[in-house]
Amino acid sequence: MAKPTDPAAMPGGRLPTGRARRIVTLVTAAACLGALTAVPARAADTTGSVRFSARLQPIDGFGISQAFQRASLIRGARGLSPTKSREVLDLLLSKDKGAGLSILRLGIGSSADDVYDHMKSIQPVDPGGPDAPPRYVWDGDDGGQVWLAKEAAKYGVKRFYANAWSAPAYMKDNGDDANGGALCGLSGTDCASGDWRTAYANYLVQYARFYKREGIRISDLAFTNEPDYTATYASMRFTPAQAVEFTKILGPIARKAGLGVICCEHTGWMGQIDYTKAIEADPQARRWISTYTGHRYSSAADEPMPTTKRTWMSEWSPNGGTWNENWDDGSGYDGMTVAEDIHHTLTSGNGNGYVYWLGASLGATRAFIQLADPGDSYRVSKRLWAMAAYSRFVRPGAHRVRATATDPAVKITAFRNADGSRVVELLNTGAATRADLALDQAVRRPAGYVTDSARSLTPADVATAKGGHLSVDLAPRSLTTVVIR
């Protein structure tokens, strides 16, 4: 069909003049307007949006633990050379070569010995009762954790939190640092040895003082791990009411030493809610808590904790009976599984931190890295790169911001760092697609990184930006990280 301004489109093929020309002009304008309204504007083509100015929860960081002497493995206890040790440290801690992790969870020992898989107590022998002068012993090594903490500090890690799995055996009603039991002196316990609550609080704070002597400032102190679970290794039970009770004893002692108190490391995020509610309901206990922590073995972070305090997913690795290096194999312990859990914790749980278990270990481990046993080699799982996609670029002090995607297969999170840099994470659980995002801020030169079966946080030319619009090509079953500086 000829255009309205084409002479051939006019009666007789003549050019319009005078009043007829004005009429044609109006017709032409109307036709152009119709053409414009018939084609959706670019904003209407969007498949999602990011509002960097709409701040949600702050992010404290991402981390690991190397407790139970796993730190000594990285240092070379089973034959890893200094060169390979540095490579492993780079993979875990470097912001350029690896995950750039920013939280290290230390294990406070309770065992009388230091055989592998035990954590030795700083007071392995009963000093003579809860009121006797303490007899602390410090070896300056702590199963390799002191060395690892010092190395982590060199990479810029500032968040060190110390967590006790149990009190020493002589402080408990079962006389064993393993197999559950409760701290003597808590309501419901009956111990001939007396009330060890204050002695245990002092014990925990002394552990932090030893680290301070080594040049490491512990910021957070946790007095229990999985208080709902009886394990054959170091473990100790607390009910929610007992957690409230002990928090009120430890809190003032820890605060005086400049330490925040963390509670309560339940085996599941949803189970932790009961402990959080109990402490929040007690004004005396609540004032001492800086962070609430839940694991995700028995339940995922399906909703936020009922608190305005910080909340962390502080321990998890997926179950599985073999070592797995794959990104997406449907096993439930591949890289994609970890990426989805991080996304879920940050969005559904509004978590402020995410701490994985473990960084590196031996055998059929679900750690990020498998170390030779013995030998001078290691292997890397895609689980590491799932974490690294977030932890390398989303730094402590960042805020998650509001982000949406219309495609249910695309899971999106976005962040603004304290230095002004912006990060968009796009976890594509479906086929190849393109995300066209409307932004509330103009952007230029976005940098893309892709993690999938073939790539591990690999730089890729997948993102383009124009003004307030960002387009990203998403590979199937992939995690794409877009960094805007």
Sequence and secondary structure as in RCSB ss.txt:
>XXXX:A:sequence
MAKPTDPAAMPGGRLPTGRARRIVTLVTAAACLGALTAVPARAADTTGSVRFSARLQPIDGFGISQAFQRASLIR
GARGLSPTKSREVLDLLLSKDKGAGLSILRLGIGSSADDVYDHMKSIQPVDPGGPDAPPRYVWDGDDGGQVWLAK
EAAKYGVKRFYANAWSAPAYMKDNGDDANGGALCGLSGTDCASGDWRTAYANYLVQYARFYKREGIRISDLAFTN
EPDYTATYASMRFTPAQAVEFTKILGPIARKAGLGVICCEHTGWMGQIDYTKAIEADPQARRWISTYTGHRYSSA
ADEPMPTTKRTWMSEWSPNGGTWNENWDDGSGYDGMTVAEDIHHTLTSGNGNGYVYWLGASLGATRAFIQLADPG
DSYRVSKRLWAMAAYSRFVRPGAHRVRATATDPAVKITAFRNADGSRVVELLNTGAATRADLALDQAVRRPAGYV
TDSARSLTPADVATAKGGHLSVDLAPRSLTTVVIR
>XXXX:A:secstr
   TTSGGGSGGG    HHHHHHHHHHHHHHHHHHHHHS  GGGG SEEEEEEEEEEE  EEEEE TTTHHHHHH
TTTS  HHHHHHHHHHHH TTTS    EEEEEE  BSS  TT  B SS S  SSTTS       S TTTHHHHHH
HHHHTT  EEEEEES   GGGBTTS SBS   BTTSTT   TT   HHHHHHHHHHHHHHHHHTT    EEE  S
 TT   SSB     HHHHHHHHHHHHHHHHHTT EEEEEEESSHHHHHHHHHHHHT HHHHTTEEEEEE  SSS 
  S  SSSSEEEE       SS    SSSSSSSSHHHHHHHHHHHHHTS  SEEEES SEEESS  SSEEE SSS
S EEE HHHHHHHHHHTTS TT EEEEEEESSTTEEEEEEE TTS EEEEEEE SSSEEEEEEESS     EEEE
ESSS SSEEES EEEETTEEEEEE TTEEEEEEE 
